[in-house]
Each structure stands twice: as structure tokens, then as C-alpha cells.
Amino acid sequence: MRILLIEDDTTLGAAVRDQIAADGQSVDWVTRLDAAGDAVKATSYDLILLDLMLPDGRGIGFLKRLRTRGDVTPVIILTALDQVSDRIEGLNAGADDYLVKPFDLAELSARIGSVARRYSGNPNPIVTHGPLAIDLAARSVHRDGKPVQLTAREWALFEAFLARPGQLLSKAQLEEKLYTFDAEVESNTIEVHVSRLRKKLGPAVIETERGMGYRLGKP
């Protein structure tokens, strides 16, 4: 997944960014709402983590503007505002979840996974695909009952295919899932990761449409 983090607390922001990266996800971190607005115009995000009190305004207004223009990107609010009325306001504005600071980073990871699964249409963390048994919450894969070790990048790429079964994904779309704005992308990165996934999970796990992109293979 590619995640937008909107948080002006540099200590917390760095901790959340590092946690997301350790989970194998790509994250862009901004500290102001104007920068967040530019980011969502430039990139299609899978999820947004939104602080409510930013230097240039309230996150609630940003969220309402997203929903008003039809943007359905899932949003998890991260805030120190812990009153029931604040939670109700956030949820009524279109948030999908609400986490009060201070929070445990492992809980944040779990909530990100839960919201992402609901949006993909399958809230069940256990997925089977042919000989593969995939635990989306634990980020683990077994092939014919034997565990398969995937790197963070390999998992992020495989997860992108699992979230869109049967859908053709272009190389550019896949690169967006793996890299932040400031990361350098080598021209053959996607091809290398796809090759490694096929070796680990089976040659038919990912299909290639030459010149167009890749899709999850049939079970």
C-alpha cells in the first residue's frame, strides 16, 4: 500500500513513518494541510492517516473536502482529541477509524490492515490462492503448507495484486505502491520483484500482459 501521513509532530511522525516502512508499506509524510492537498492531487493513495490539529487548519475540514468531491480513500484519524464528541465529528465527516494519541504502533499497524481489507472487499485476513495460504494480518505466506519468506518489498507488491484480483496493474501503478516521492526507482525494479515472487510462490502466481502490465494469476 501507499499511505499518506499528515502529522506535524516530528517525533510521532517519524515513529509512525518508520513503523509503516517496517511493515513493508510505502509512506509519504507531510506536516501541513496544503502539502497534503498537493499530495492527494498528485498521487492515488490507498490510505490516509490524518492528524486533526495542523499548523494551517483542522483535519476535519480537509476530510470533509475529500468526501465532498467524491474521494473514497480510507482515512484513519490520529489525534489527541479524546472526547466522544470529537470522535463522532470525525466519523460523521467520513473517517473510517479513529485512534487517540498516545497509541501503540502495533495497534496502528493492525488498524491499517483492517481498514485496507474492508475496502478491498474481504475483511477476512486469511486468503487462499491455489496452493498458497496467505495471512494478511500476520503478513505470512505458506505454499503447500510450507512457510515462504518474502522481503518487505516483495510482500508489498504481492499485497497489491491480492487487493485487486484479476485487475491489470501497470508498471507505474506498482511503482507507486512501493516508493515514496523522494525515492529513486530503477527501471527494472518491478520486473526483478515479480521474478522473485514467481520463484518463491510459483511461476503462474503473476501473469504478464506484455507492454501493459501484470495481474494476479488464476488459482
C-alpha positions as CSV (number, residue, x, y, z in Angstrom):
1,M,0.0,0.0,0.0
2,R,1.0,3.6,-0.4
3,I,0.0,5.7,2.6
4,L,-0.2,9.5,3.2
5,L,0.7,10.5,6.7
6,I,-0.4,14.0,7.7
7,E,1.2,14.8,11.1
8,D,3.0,17.9,12.3
9,D,4.6,16.3,15.5
10,T,8.0,15.3,14.2
11,T,8.7,12.8,16.8
12,L,5.4,10.9,16.4
13,G,5.5,11.4,12.6
14,A,9.0,9.8,12.4
15,A,7.9,6.9,14.6
16,V,4.7,6.2,12.5
17,R,6.7,6.6,9.2
18,D,9.2,4.0,10.4
19,Q,6.5,1.6,11.6
20,I,4.7,1.8,8.2
21,A,8.0,1.3,6.4
22,A,8.9,-1.7,8.6
23,D,5.5,-3.2,7.7
24,G,6.6,-3.1,4.0
25,Q,4.3,-0.2,3.1
26,S,5.3,3.0,1.2
27,V,4.6,6.3,3.1
28,D,4.7,10.0,2.2
29,W,4.8,12.2,5.2
30,V,3.6,15.8,5.2
31,T,3.2,18.3,8.1
32,R,0.6,20.7,6.6
33,L,-2.8,20.5,5.0
34,D,-1.7,22.5,1.9
35,A,1.0,19.9,1.3
36,A,-1.5,17.1,1.9
37,G,-3.8,18.7,-0.7
38,D,-1.0,18.8,-3.3
39,A,-0.1,15.2,-2.4
40,V,-3.6,13.7,-3.0
41,K,-3.8,15.6,-6.3
42,A,-0.5,14.1,-7.5
43,T,-0.9,10.5,-6.2
44,S,-3.5,7.9,-5.7
45,Y,-3.2,6.7,-2.1
46,D,-4.5,3.5,-0.6
47,L,-5.0,5.1,2.9
48,I,-4.6,8.4,4.7
49,L,-3.5,8.9,8.3
50,L,-4.8,12.3,9.4
51,D,-4.0,14.4,12.4
52,L,-6.8,16.8,13.3
53,M,-4.8,19.8,14.5
54,L,-2.3,21.0,11.9
55,P,-0.4,24.4,11.7
56,D,-2.6,25.6,8.8
57,G,-6.0,24.3,9.9
58,R,-8.1,21.4,11.2
59,G,-8.0,18.0,9.6
60,I,-11.8,17.7,9.8
61,G,-12.1,20.4,7.1
62,F,-9.6,18.5,4.9
63,L,-11.5,15.3,5.3
64,K,-14.9,16.9,4.5
65,R,-13.4,18.4,1.3
66,L,-12.1,15.0,0.3
67,R,-15.5,13.3,0.8
68,T,-17.4,16.2,-0.8
69,R,-15.6,15.8,-4.1
70,G,-16.2,12.0,-4.0
71,D,-12.8,10.8,-2.8
72,V,-13.3,7.5,-1.0
73,T,-9.7,6.9,0.1
74,P,-9.9,5.3,3.6
75,V,-8.9,7.7,6.4
76,I,-7.8,6.9,9.9
77,I,-7.7,9.9,12.2
78,L,-4.8,10.2,14.6
79,T,-5.4,12.8,17.3
80,A,-5.0,13.8,20.9
81,L,-8.7,14.9,21.0
82,D,-10.3,12.1,23.0
83,Q,-13.8,13.4,23.7
84,V,-16.7,11.3,22.4
85,S,-18.0,14.4,20.6
86,D,-14.6,14.7,18.7
87,R,-14.8,11.0,17.7
88,I,-18.4,11.4,16.5
89,E,-17.5,14.5,14.5
90,G,-14.6,12.7,12.8
91,L,-16.6,9.6,12.0
92,N,-19.5,11.7,10.7
93,A,-17.1,13.6,8.5
94,G,-16.2,10.4,6.7
95,A,-13.3,8.8,8.8
96,D,-13.1,5.0,8.8
97,D,-11.3,4.7,12.1
98,Y,-10.2,6.9,15.0
99,L,-7.0,6.4,17.1
100,V,-6.3,8.6,20.2
101,K,-2.8,9.6,21.0
102,P,-0.7,8.2,22.5
103,F,-1.3,4.9,20.8
104,D,0.7,1.6,20.3
105,L,2.4,1.4,17.0
106,A,1.4,-2.3,16.6
107,E,-2.2,-1.3,17.1
108,L,-1.9,1.3,14.4
109,S,-0.5,-1.4,12.0
110,A,-3.4,-3.7,12.9
111,R,-6.0,-0.9,12.2
112,I,-4.3,0.0,8.9
113,G,-4.6,-3.7,7.8
114,S,-8.2,-4.0,9.0
115,V,-9.4,-0.8,7.1
116,A,-7.5,-1.8,4.0
117,R,-9.1,-5.3,4.0
118,R,-12.6,-3.8,4.4
119,Y,-12.0,-1.6,1.4
120,S,-10.7,-4.4,-0.7
121,G,-14.0,-6.2,-0.1
122,N,-12.7,-9.0,2.1
123,P,-12.4,-8.3,5.8
124,N,-11.1,-11.8,6.4
125,P,-7.3,-11.7,7.0
126,I,-7.0,-15.3,5.8
127,V,-6.9,-15.7,2.0
128,T,-6.2,-18.8,-0.1
129,H,-5.0,-18.7,-3.7
130,G,-4.3,-22.1,-5.2
131,P,-1.6,-23.7,-3.1
132,L,-1.0,-20.5,-1.2
133,A,-2.4,-19.8,2.2
134,I,-2.0,-16.1,3.0
135,D,-2.4,-14.4,6.4
136,L,-2.8,-10.7,5.6
137,A,-2.7,-9.6,9.2
138,A,0.5,-11.5,10.0
139,R,1.9,-10.9,6.5
140,S,2.8,-14.5,6.1
141,V,2.5,-16.9,3.2
142,H,2.5,-20.7,3.1
143,R,2.9,-22.7,-0.1
144,D,1.7,-26.3,0.1
145,G,1.9,-25.9,3.9
146,K,5.4,-24.7,4.0
147,P,6.3,-21.1,5.0
148,V,7.7,-18.8,2.3
149,Q,9.8,-15.8,3.4
150,L,9.1,-12.6,1.5
151,T,11.0,-9.4,1.8
152,A,9.1,-6.2,2.7
153,R,9.1,-5.1,-1.0
154,E,8.0,-8.5,-2.2
155,W,5.2,-8.5,0.3
156,A,4.0,-5.0,-0.6
157,L,4.0,-6.0,-4.3
158,F,2.1,-9.3,-3.7
159,E,-0.4,-7.5,-1.5
160,A,-1.1,-5.0,-4.3
161,F,-2.1,-7.9,-6.6
162,L,-4.2,-9.6,-3.9
163,A,-6.1,-6.4,-3.3
164,R,-7.1,-6.3,-7.0
165,P,-7.6,-9.9,-8.2
166,G,-8.0,-10.1,-12.0
167,Q,-7.1,-6.4,-12.4
168,L,-4.3,-5.4,-14.7
169,L,-1.8,-3.2,-12.9
170,S,0.7,-1.1,-14.9
171,K,4.3,-0.9,-14.0
172,A,3.8,2.8,-13.0
173,Q,0.9,1.8,-10.7
174,L,3.0,-0.8,-9.0
175,E,6.0,1.6,-8.6
176,E,3.6,4.0,-6.8
177,K,2.8,1.3,-4.3
178,L,6.5,0.7,-3.5
179,Y,8.1,4.1,-3.5
180,T,7.7,7.5,-1.9
181,F,8.1,10.8,-3.7
182,D,11.8,11.1,-2.9
183,A,12.8,7.5,-3.7
184,E,14.8,6.7,-6.8
185,V,13.2,3.9,-8.9
186,E,15.4,1.7,-11.0
187,S,13.9,0.9,-14.4
188,N,13.8,-2.9,-13.8
189,T,12.7,-2.9,-10.2
190,I,9.2,-4.3,-10.8
191,E,10.5,-7.0,-13.1
192,V,13.0,-8.1,-10.6
193,H,10.5,-8.3,-7.8
194,V,7.9,-10.1,-10.0
195,S,10.6,-12.7,-11.0
196,R,11.4,-13.3,-7.3
197,L,7.8,-13.7,-6.4
198,R,7.3,-16.3,-9.2
199,K,10.3,-18.3,-7.9
200,K,9.0,-18.3,-4.4
201,L,5.3,-18.6,-4.9
202,G,5.0,-20.4,-8.3
203,P,5.5,-19.4,-11.9
204,A,1.8,-18.8,-12.5
205,V,1.2,-16.5,-9.5
206,I,1.6,-13.4,-11.6
207,E,0.6,-13.1,-15.2
208,T,2.3,-10.7,-17.7
209,E,0.4,-8.7,-20.3
210,R,3.4,-7.7,-22.5
211,G,3.7,-3.9,-22.8
212,M,0.7,-3.4,-20.5
213,G,1.4,-4.7,-17.0
214,Y,0.8,-7.5,-14.6
215,R,-2.1,-9.2,-12.9
216,L,-2.6,-11.9,-10.2
217,G,-2.7,-15.3,-11.9
218,K,-5.7,-17.7,-11.6
219,P,-5.6,-20.0,-8.6
